[in-house]
Amino acid sequence: MLVWERPEPPNRPVPAPLNRERIVTAAIRLADADGLDAVSLRKVAAALGVGPMRLYSYIASKEELLDLMVDAVHAEIRPAGDGWREALRSLAESTRRAAHEHEWLADLLGGRPQLGPHALAGGEAVVAALDGVDVDAVMPVVAAVNAYVIGAVRREIAERRAERATGMDEKRWQAALGPYLERTFATGRFPALATVVRDAAHLDADRTFRIGLDFLLDGIEARFSG
C-alpha cells in the first residue's frame, strides 16, 4: 500500500507529538538549508527531538519521505489562468519558482511518477485546462512542457551551485574565459558561434526561460491550429 493510502498511527500522549506533516516539514527544512544529503530519518528524528524508530511508524523508508517532500512542494505549484496556454505557462513558472525556493527539488523532478494528492491536483488542473484537445495529445503536450522546465531548472540550479562552489559569477566567468574565446574565434573555425556570442543580446535567466517557454507554447499552438 502506498504511503498516500496508508493511515497514520493514532495519536499517543507522548512529550513530542508526531505526524507525517511535522516529519515532512522538518525534512524540507533540512533539505532547504543543506541539500538532500542532510536528509535521513535519523537526522529528521533528531531535528524533531524523537528517536528514529518512532518515524518508522509513519514512514517506511527514506524513499517514501522524499516522495512526501516532493508532494508537499507540489502544493506550491498551482496551474491557473484562462485557457490551456495560461495553465501551461503557470505550471512552468510555478514549478520553476518552487525549484528556486527548494533547490533540492531539481534533483528529484522527473525521476518517477508523482502520485501524491497535491501533484494529482495540479495534474487535474492542467488536464482540465486542455479540455477539447485531442485526448491523445494531452500527455505529450504536458510532458513537453515538463521536460522544458526540468531541463531549464536543472541548468539554472547547477549554475547557482557552481557559483557558490567557485565564487565565480557570470561576470567573473566571462572575464576569465573571454580572452580564450576571443583567441579561439579569431581562428575563423567557429564563425556562426562567434557571431552569436559577440552580437546577440545577453539575456538573464528569467528572460531566457520565458522566451524559450514562448517558443514551445507557440509551437504547441501551431500544432493545435494545423
HUZI-V279819 format. One record per backbone hydrogen bond with DSSP energy under -0.5 kcal/mol. CO is the residue of the C=O (numbers start at 1). NH is the residue of the N-H. Records with the same first field share a line. If there is no record, write none. Layout:
CO=NH, NH
This chain:
2=5, 6
12=14
15=17
19=23
20=24
21=25
22=26
23=27
24=28
25=29
26=30
27=31
28=32
29=33
30=34
31=35
35=38
36=39
38=40
40=44
41=45
42=46
43=47
44=48
45=49, 50
46=49
51=54, 55
52=55, 56
54=57
55=58, 59
61=65
62=66
63=67
64=68
65=69
66=70
67=71
68=72
69=73
70=74
71=75
72=75
73=76
74=77
76=78
77=79
81=83
82=86
83=87
84=88
85=89
86=90
87=91
88=92
89=93
90=94
91=95
92=96
93=97
94=98
95=99
96=100
97=101
98=102
102=105
103=106
104=107, 108
105=108, 109
108=111
113=115
116=120
117=121
118=122
119=123
120=124
121=125
122=126
123=127
124=128
125=129
126=130
127=130
128=131
130=133
134=137, 138
135=139
137=141
138=142
139=143
140=144
141=145
142=146
143=147
144=148
145=149
146=150
147=151
148=152
149=153
150=154
151=155
152=156
153=157
154=158
155=159
156=160
157=161
158=162
159=163
160=164
161=165
162=166
163=167
167=169
169=173
170=174
171=175
172=176
173=177
174=178
175=179
177=181
178=182
179=183
180=184
181=185
182=186
183=187
184=187, 189
185=188
188=191
190=194
191=195
192=196
193=197
194=198
195=199, 200
196=200
201=203
204=208
205=209
206=210
207=211
208=212
209=213
210=214
211=215
212=216
213=217
214=218
215=219
216=220
217=221
218=222
219=223
220=224
221=225
222=226
